[in-house]
Amino acid sequence: MGPTTDILATAIDATWVWGYLLPIGLLLLTWGGLPPAHARRVAPAAATALALATLGYWAVGFALHLGGAQAVYPQDASLQGLDALFSIIPGDSGWGIVGLAGFFLSGAAEQSAVFQLFLTYLPLVASAVLIVTLALAHTRRWLMVVAGTLTGAVIMPVAACWMWGSGWLAHLGDTLGLGYGFVDFGGSTLVLWLPGLIVLPILLLQPRGESGDAVESPSTYAPLVANVGALLMGLGWLGWSLSRPFHIAGAILDWEHTAINVLLAMAGAIVTAQLYAWLVEGKPETLLAALGLAAGWGAALSCAPFLPPWGALITGLLAGLAFPFLHYAVRVYLRVCDAASATALALTSGLVGLVGLTLLASGRWGFGWNGVGLFAEDVVPSLGVASVFIRGDAQQLSAQLTGLVAVGLWGLLWGGIIGIIASPSLMGRWSRRTQRLSVRPSQELLLGPAPATQGETE
């Protein structure tokens, strides 16, 4: 099958079902590194967060994400219910921030094409929610549920609008002349980078252990489960990409080429992750193999369609090598107890994917990404998404850096707010005060008014 040049590819067949292997694989990968008792404690909280996030995405998140989708292709009648985009510059859809149509999938949005969009993007939302929830497995259950729900209902949908819903990052090529705008084919920015930077400040504001010098690999309790989960993630994403999601409509891509590149990146990541384990511990490490595979997969998500095969292999090798070092730094220097290794995966996938795209992209594929060049009077396919060496300028690099910084700051903002509210210094004081107020009335009936404690004044 040759390159795909379908425009307005909003009709999605049943291949979107493959995408639901993504959250399943992620769940298995994480559980492989949790003690059985801990896994049983986490399971109900993760299920609750996932259910609430799904309801939130249906009620609010989908509208924030794709409520302005018709701005991409105004002539597409199937998107007529998604025609409201809030822009920071009135009347200019190139600076869109959030969509404002399609709440509860009702009204004009109640049609098959819109339902298919919802079903296509829900697996990515679920994956991001699970990463946030499971990364907080060592914290309180309510914190896991609240952070996961907000991720699926608000935080990720807004960032997805910027990237994939006709938002301002997608239009950087038109508004500021920065190449094809922000390019992320498979969502590594949304599924890994954003969740990792949401949980980082939350974990830093929770009680942490003492710094240590241990260099051992992550503990594993069910290695087969973890490795099967990692493989399901890759398989699910490959199937999901075949559904040709809305945000890639019009771009010239080759699906077989993309699939081969993802597999090469995953294989390369396993090799270097196991090389690290052999050098450090003198033996292969099963969970590190699964996590390294996930790091290679995450790094390839954004750039796989645009790299030559050797470039995809190099990207995977770098991701598999970078992940153990970042994981060690997070555990030892930041003293963060992260059950899902989300923080290290986020840094690995985001930064290595950026390097792969901006330094190794061949320029053969990607013409028409974000609609750039498609609506000229005479459409003549030219240079696609290309590296700084082929382009001869830093325009695409600037677009990628802008997107990573913007989405990263968005995640850090929400993580900081949630982390401050949930921090022991605030929640602990509120909890103690609530406990005193609940106990004092019964005490006063028997003993009279209790003396005020130090620091408690009216």
Secondary structure, DSSP 8 states (H G I E B T S, - for coil): ---B--SS-----GGGGGGGHHHHHHHHHHHTTS-HHHHHHHHHHHHHHHHHHHHHIIIIIHHHHHTTGGGT-TT-GGGTT---EEESSTT-GGGEEEE-S-GGG-GGG-SHHHHHHHHHHHHHHHHHHHHHHHHTTTS-HHHHHHHHHHIIIIIHHHHHHHHHSS-TTTTHHHHS--TTSS--SS-HIIIIIHHHHHHHHHHHTS--------------S-HHHHHHHHHHHHHHHHHHHTT--GGGTT--B-HHHHHHHHHHHHHHHHHHHHHHHHHHHSS--HHHHHHHHHHHHHHHHHHGGGS-HHHHHHHHHHHHHHHHHHHHHHHHTS----TT-HHHHHHHHHHHHHHHHHHH-BSSS-TTGGGTTTSSSS------SB-HHHHSSSHHHHHHHHHHHHHHHHHHHHHHHHHHHHSIIIIIHHHHHHHHHHHHHHHHHHH------TT---
